[in-house]
Amino acid sequence: MTKGLSIIGSTGSIGKQALNVAKHLNLNIKALVTHSNLAKLKEQADEFNPKYIGVINEKLFNEAKNLFSGYKLVCGSKALDFSCSLSSIDMVLIAVTGLNGIYPLISAIKNDKKIAIANKESIVSGGKIVNNLIKKCNAKIIPVDSEHSAIFQCLEANKDFNKLILTASGGAFYDKHISELNKIIAKDIFHPTWNMGRKITIDSCTMMNKALEIIEARWLFDTKNIDYCIHPNSIIHSMVEFNDGSILSQMSNPSMELPIQYALTYPNKYPSNIKCLDLTQNLIFKPKREDVFIAPRLAKQLIDINDDLGAVFNAANEAAVKNFEEGNIGFMDIALKVEAALQKYNNIKVHSIDDIIEIHNEIIKEC
């Protein structure tokens, strides 16, 4: 079990659930980092008494300085990665959203930390660079997403697999006719199974979240043999098809606290607060609708043709989701905007973090 934990993004959904797990396991919290939610961060600091506090929004420095006078405080961009080099910390949970997560990820790898990764943007956009770096270091990446955690756990038994199979709930509108899908607006968005942040809920409804997870799995597990299936009740979190034709899955009631706990206690399993699965439930599967929800197909094409395009995919989706929320484009236009960006930048190559940031900023500005 971890001796010292840093949570980067502690006031977000994953961060708060991670602290629930840490409390259950009596883990030693050394550092907490937020972007700007100082009130919640103060509550967390009072309860867990970390030595270090990070606030990414440098405009809040004076307010943070007053609130956290008894702590070692870091503000601005350095708040993203300062805790990754501390000798008292052996595990870093990266739970910030957006491409900024790549900075603590790179720092944690270079400092040979165990990394619980809940920031898909950094892997989707910079997977090749991350993988090349981790081969040179003694860091360990353990996925927190329920789907990738399931695959990670299945592969602990055997690495000789044919194919990874991610499961997708399909989101709230999977069965809707195309005429109804075209009428969906931002206020209609919700998720029938998971309680998630706003952007990831939209991504789930468009199947973009599954597309991003396909690209993420390509790098996390070093394979292009990835598929997905529609499983609305979210009991099977993912599956692995092995060389002998057998399939292993990881199943549980839908709760992010379980994969978070596994990442924080790896390679051991400890009792959790999650209710055991009722095996009398029916496992529901539905056919794919790739003619309507095109995002996963785009992701599979991407990893076959030019997997440097992950940076383009992530940025174009981020821009499209923002435009959808602002009412500038329709629900079904999100995937079409991503497809157009992939076609425009189809020959792009990524060689450094600076390349990724430049591509990201260019596409966000353009879209």
JOFEN-V841387 format. One record per backbone hydrogen bond with DSSP energy under -0.5 kcal/mol. NH is the residue of the N-H (numbers start at 0). CO is the residue of the C=O. If there is no record, write none. Layout:
BEGIN
NH&CO  NH&CO
END
This chain:
BEGIN
1&263  4&27  5&90  6&30  7&5  7&92  8&6  8&32  9&6  9&32  11&8  14&8  15&11  16&12  17&13  18&14  19&15  20&16  21&17  22&18  23&19  24&20  25&21  26&21  28&26  29&4  29&27  30&4  31&51  32&6  33&53  37&35  40&36  41&37  42&38  43&39  44&40  45&41  46&42  47&43  48&44  50&29  51&29  52&71  53&31  54&73  55&33  56&34  57&55  59&56  60&57  63&59  64&60  65&61  66&62  67&63  68&65  70&67  71&50  72&70  73&52  75&54  78&75  79&76  80&77  81&77  83&80  84&81  85&82  88&85  89&3  89&87  90&3  91&113  92&5  93&91  93&115  94&7  94&92  100&97  101&98  102&99  103&99  104&100  105&101  106&102  107&103  108&104  109&105  110&106  111&108  112&107  113&89  114&139  115&91  115&113  116&114  116&141  117&93  117&115  119&117  121&118  122&118  123&119  124&120  125&121  126&122  129&125  130&126  131&127  132&128  133&129  134&130  135&132  136&133  139&112  141&114  141&139  143&116  144&116  148&144  149&145  150&146  151&147  152&148  153&149  154&150  155&151  155&152  156&153  157&153  160&158  161&240  162&240  163&224  164&238  165&163  165&226  166&236  167&228  171&189  173&170  175&172  179&176  180&176  181&177  182&179  183&180  187&184  188&185  195&193  200&196  201&197  202&198  203&199  204&200  205&201  206&202  206&203  207&202  208&202  210&206  211&207  212&208  213&209  214&210  215&211  216&212  217&213  218&214  218&215  219&215  220&216  222&217  225&223  226&163  228&165  229&285  230&167  230&228  233&230  236&234  236&249  237&249  238&164  239&247  240&162  241&239  241&245  242&159  244&241  247&239  249&237  251&234  254&252  257&254  258&254  259&255  260&256  261&257  262&258  263&259  264&260  265&261  267&264  278&276  280&277  283&281  285&229  291&288  292&288  293&291  297&293  298&294  299&295  300&296  301&297  302&298  303&299  304&300  305&301  308&305  309&306  310&307  312&308  313&309  314&310  315&311  316&312  317&313  318&314  319&315  320&316  321&317  322&318  323&319  324&320  325&321  326&323  327&322  328&322  330&183  332&329  333&329  333&330  335&331  336&332  337&333  338&334  339&335  340&336  341&337  342&338  343&339  344&340  345&342  347&344  355&351  356&352  357&353  358&354  359&355  360&356  361&357  362&358  363&359  364&360  365&361  366&362
END
